[in-house]
Amino acid sequence: MSKVKYYFDSDTLSYRPITFTNKKRVSSFVLFLLSSFLFGLFTLLFLLNSDWLNTPSEIAQKRAIQNYELQFDILNKKLSQVEAVVTNMQERDNNLYRVYFEASPIPEAQRLAGFGGINRYKDLEGYENSDLIINTSKRIDILTKQAVVQSRSLDEIEQLAQNKAALINAIPSIQPIKNENLTRMASGYGYRKDPFTKKRRFHWGMDFTAKKGTPIYATGNGVIKRADNRSSGYGNHIRLDHGFGYVSLYAHLNKYNVRRGQSVKRGDIIGYVGNTGRSVGPHLHYEIFKDNKRINPLNFYYGNLSQKEFNALLTIAEQENQSMD
């Protein structure tokens, strides 16, 4: 049996029973359902927009984001290691390799050129992890730029090294006649007495006396520029172009062992001692040119002479005696 509910009637000052009609019961039930629906809807929306309740899709997305953040963290640690290696390479490049090969160091501004001014990462802004993504992207771009610059620098260093090796092989650095084949070193570079006029004049090379037919050796790698007798006073002579501005001349030859345009290496026999041209006896007149200027050949015999032999040669070369041509 249902309980009877009462209400206080102020007009009659008495309690009167509450009567419910079917219509009122229906409206109350509908109002209850509507309020329950609205309450449930607002509760669901609140939960969906809070961290208290996540859909399976959101849970998967959060896990993916956490995984990406972990991967970015690992990537940044690896980037730090690569940056340290690149920095070390740059320091060695500027302070060792480029110094050795006499090349100017690459300034820091050139290694980082193109990363100032314009904001190239604007499209990455506005996201939850924008700072992480932008910082990582910037580090990768800078490393890529540094790697490109360093690669070009190493290409340049390689070319310089090849040129250095070629220069070392090209410089005339040995005596054109072996010591055991020499009669004597007759005259050096400088003022000497002319054997024909007996007057003092400048002697532009060094004279090595030896028997006719003694082998003459190329003093450095190069290409035969001339092998003829069409130069006044030199008789049969050879001009060997070593490149890098160096040319060596071998005069008064008996005969040639090379032809014009032929490539030779240091130590190759290019001719034989003779007495042709303006000469008073079998000998080799030897000259060195640097950038079309004659220089003292005595400064280039470091390739096959001991210190004792060089000192003896130096003593003879400094004597102001009579030349052989």
VOGU-3710 file (C-alpha; in Angstrom, 3 decimals, decimal comma):
1> mskvkyyfds> 0,000/0,000/0,000  1,434/3,308/-1,088  2,025/5,960/1,431  -0,199/9,009/1,306  1,643/12,307/1,089  0,231/15,509/2,508  0,781/19,210/2,073  -0,131/22,086/4,416  -2,990/24,247/3,190  -2,500/27,755/4,507
11> dtlsyrpitf> -6,043/28,774/3,720  -7,656/26,107/5,854  -4,684/25,737/8,175  -4,822/22,024/7,791  -2,961/19,186/6,084  -4,523/17,940/2,949  -3,538/14,782/1,005  -1,599/15,173/-2,256  -3,417/13,718/-5,152  -1,614/12,671/-8,372
21> tnkkrvssfv> -3,332/12,576/-11,679  -2,163/10,382/-14,514  -1,167/13,461/-16,515  0,959/14,768/-13,707  2,568/11,400/-13,205  3,480/11,240/-16,898  4,893/14,795/-16,926  6,951/14,072/-13,809  8,321/10,917/-15,354  9,214/12,722/-18,596
31> lfllssflfg> 10,868/15,534/-16,634  12,869/12,941/-14,714  14,006/11,229/-17,902  14,966/14,547/-19,523  16,962/15,730/-16,532  18,658/12,332/-16,263  19,555/12,444/-19,952  20,963/15,972/-19,691  22,920/15,091/-16,566  24,324/11,998/-18,219
41> lftllfllns> 25,204/13,943/-21,376  27,045/16,691/-19,496  28,829/14,085/-17,384  29,937/12,199/-20,507  31,188/15,366/-22,204  33,103/16,339/-19,083  34,735/12,940/-18,849  35,601/12,888/-22,542  37,371/16,229/-22,212  39,301/15,278/-19,115
51> dwlntpseia> 42,124/12,843/-18,387  39,832/10,664/-16,286  38,361/8,830/-19,232  40,073/8,011/-22,541  38,765/6,195/-25,531  40,792/3,267/-26,931  41,822/5,531/-29,844  43,059/8,243/-27,471  44,935/5,692/-25,397  46,671/4,411/-28,568
61> qkraiqnyel> 47,470/7,980/-29,652  48,947/8,815/-26,249  51,122/5,728/-26,369  52,275/6,693/-29,900  53,095/10,237/-28,758  55,037/8,917/-25,759  56,938/6,585/-28,087  57,725/9,471/-30,456  58,931/11,589/-27,542  61,197/8,730/-26,464
71> qfdilnkkls> 62,522/8,354/-30,020  63,159/12,105/-30,252  65,016/11,970/-26,940  67,204/9,116/-28,214  67,724/10,963/-31,509  68,839/14,124/-29,693  71,345/12,137/-27,644  72,761/10,651/-30,857  72,821/14,131/-32,393  74,927/15,325/-29,465
81> qveavvtnmq> 77,438/12,558/-30,188  77,516/13,397/-33,906  77,913/17,119/-33,129  80,928/16,321/-30,953  82,496/14,278/-33,773  81,816/17,014/-36,349  83,258/19,675/-34,031  86,408/17,567/-33,609  86,682/17,147/-37,395  86,295/20,895/-37,907
91> erdnnlyrvy> 89,013/21,664/-35,339  91,429/19,190/-36,953  90,498/20,515/-40,384  91,270/24,132/-39,453  94,193/23,585/-37,070  95,958/20,614/-38,640  95,113/19,702/-42,222  94,595/23,201/-43,597  97,640/24,508/-41,714  99,832/21,722/-43,100
101> feaspipeaq> 98,708/22,343/-46,660  98,886/26,139/-46,223  95,156/26,696/-46,761  93,073/29,310/-44,961  90,833/27,966/-42,158  87,075/27,930/-42,770  85,369/30,520/-40,513  82,463/29,482/-38,295  80,127/31,894/-40,102  80,736/30,050/-43,369
111> rlagfgginr> 80,081/26,651/-41,785  76,711/27,911/-40,437  75,750/30,143/-43,362  72,024/30,163/-44,185  70,603/29,714/-40,659  69,976/33,323/-39,710  67,045/35,655/-40,269  64,102/33,778/-41,816  62,059/31,402/-39,646  62,190/28,169/-41,630
121> ykdlegyens> 60,326/26,200/-38,953  57,103/28,231/-38,804  55,028/25,299/-40,094  56,070/23,268/-37,052  54,790/25,793/-34,523  51,499/25,531/-32,592  51,684/21,891/-31,561  52,045/20,351/-28,117  55,633/19,222/-28,815  56,614/22,017/-31,216
131> dliintskri> 59,722/23,033/-29,229  61,081/19,481/-29,274  60,382/18,986/-32,977  61,767/22,416/-34,000  64,930/22,010/-31,915  65,601/18,537/-33,343  64,919/19,655/-36,928  67,225/22,643/-36,519  70,059/20,509/-35,154  69,711/18,069/-38,052
141> diltkqavvq> 69,731/20,910/-40,610  72,825/22,498/-39,041  74,635/19,145/-38,966  73,712/18,545/-42,603  75,111/21,951/-43,555  78,308/21,344/-41,565  78,721/17,917/-43,145  78,409/19,410/-46,640  80,971/22,138/-45,856  83,319/19,595/-44,266
151> srsldeieql> 82,980/17,252/-47,234  83,926/20,056/-49,617  86,829/20,987/-47,365  88,110/17,401/-47,410  87,837/17,384/-51,210  89,962/20,525/-51,229  92,438/18,996/-48,768  92,668/15,883/-50,956  93,435/18,050/-53,982  96,021/20,005/-51,981
161> aqnkaalina> 97,598/16,738/-50,833  97,801/15,498/-54,413  99,345/18,799/-55,470  101,756/18,623/-52,532  102,858/15,134/-53,540  103,184/16,232/-57,155  105,203/19,280/-56,069  107,548/17,162/-53,950  108,127/14,808/-56,878  108,519/17,674/-59,344
171> ipsiqpikne> 111,011/19,899/-57,521  114,531/19,257/-58,892  116,178/17,821/-55,790  119,058/15,564/-56,818  122,458/16,098/-58,411  122,211/15,605/-62,198  125,424/13,521/-62,267  126,293/10,898/-59,690  129,244/11,712/-57,427  131,159/8,608/-58,481
181> nltrmasgyg> 131,012/9,771/-62,115  132,301/13,289/-61,456  135,816/14,402/-62,304  135,154/17,486/-60,192  132,600/20,195/-59,574  134,288/22,924/-61,582  132,256/26,019/-60,962  129,272/27,223/-58,992  126,544/29,862/-59,230  127,762/33,476/-59,042
191> yrkdpftkkr> 130,507/35,669/-60,421  133,253/33,642/-62,128  136,083/34,203/-64,619  134,982/33,664/-68,218  137,216/30,961/-69,829  137,161/32,761/-73,170  137,362/36,468/-72,309  139,047/35,982/-68,910  136,724/38,677/-67,590  134,575/38,449/-64,475
201> rfhwgmdfta> 130,950/37,739/-65,309  127,952/36,141/-63,635  127,719/32,373/-64,027  124,023/31,377/-63,902  124,423/27,679/-63,148  126,774/24,978/-61,904  129,392/23,094/-63,966  130,001/19,396/-63,349  133,030/17,971/-65,146  132,802/14,322/-66,191
211> kkgtpiyatg> 133,909/12,062/-68,994  132,177/12,360/-72,320  129,177/10,018/-72,402  128,567/10,113/-68,626  124,800/9,706/-67,922  122,822/12,777/-66,944  119,762/12,254/-64,742  116,489/14,179/-64,543  116,484/15,940/-61,191  112,689/15,855/-60,818
221> ngvikradnr> 109,513/14,686/-62,537  108,455/16,715/-65,555  107,981/17,018/-69,296  110,765/17,672/-71,814  110,212/21,224/-73,009  113,196/21,420/-75,383  115,879/19,027/-76,629  117,850/20,870/-79,304  120,890/23,064/-79,985  119,020/26,224/-80,966
231> ssgygnhirl> 120,048/28,318/-77,984  123,226/30,404/-78,124  126,129/28,997/-76,125  124,357/25,958/-74,690  125,036/23,581/-77,595  122,976/20,423/-77,323  120,776/21,078/-74,331  117,570/19,944/-72,612  114,984/22,019/-70,790  112,813/20,014/-68,413
241> dhgfgyvsly> 109,542/21,624/-67,291  108,689/20,352/-63,792  105,511/22,394/-63,370  104,823/24,697/-60,429  107,084/27,280/-62,085  110,234/25,072/-62,043  112,389/24,397/-65,123  115,828/22,725/-65,152  118,374/23,134/-67,955  121,136/20,680/-68,964
251> ahlnkynvrr> 123,676/22,073/-71,468  126,687/20,984/-73,627  125,361/17,429/-74,052  126,950/14,877/-76,327  123,550/13,317/-77,198  119,979/13,064/-75,984  118,109/10,147/-74,462  114,710/11,883/-74,650  112,564/13,843/-77,075  110,415/16,927/-76,777
261> gqsvkrgdii> 107,058/16,315/-75,041  108,252/13,156/-73,285  107,384/12,703/-69,606  110,248/11,695/-67,340  110,685/10,924/-63,667  113,399/11,888/-61,237  116,403/9,637/-61,811  115,667/8,855/-65,474  118,649/9,188/-67,837  117,846/12,084/-70,177
271> gyvgntgrsv> 121,213/12,586/-71,920  124,987/12,238/-71,814  127,827/14,612/-70,995  129,465/16,299/-73,988  131,434/19,346/-75,074  129,068/21,101/-77,477  128,404/24,811/-77,683  130,425/27,391/-75,748  132,491/24,947/-73,695  136,170/24,396/-72,925
281> gphlhyeifk> 135,878/20,701/-72,035  133,438/17,843/-71,367  131,082/18,937/-68,601  127,447/19,533/-67,745  126,208/23,073/-67,252  123,127/22,889/-65,001  120,613/25,651/-64,282  117,296/25,935/-62,432  114,569/28,460/-63,216  111,724/29,397/-60,873
291> dnkrinplnf> 108,983/31,519/-62,444  111,349/32,349/-65,343  114,114/33,555/-62,996  117,399/31,713/-62,557  118,093/30,545/-58,998  121,042/28,824/-57,356  120,903/25,032/-58,005  122,980/24,468/-54,872  119,826/24,868/-52,766  118,191/21,804/-54,363
301> yygnlsqkef> 120,581/18,903/-53,725  118,842/17,491/-50,655  117,587/14,387/-52,457  120,770/12,316/-52,834  123,671/13,983/-50,983  124,793/13,349/-47,442  125,580/16,274/-45,166  129,304/15,703/-45,664  128,962/15,586/-49,467  126,787/18,695/-49,480
311> nalltiaeqe> 129,262/20,640/-47,308  132,115/19,684/-49,697  130,000/20,769/-52,675  129,150/24,023/-50,918  132,836/24,793/-50,306  133,754/24,240/-53,962  130,736/26,132/-55,270  131,591/29,226/-53,238  135,097/29,480/-54,760  135,294/32,208/-57,389
321> nqsmd> 137,244/30,203/-59,974  137,008/29,917/-63,747  133,841/28,476/-65,249  133,808/25,853/-68,006  131,552/27,871/-70,332
//
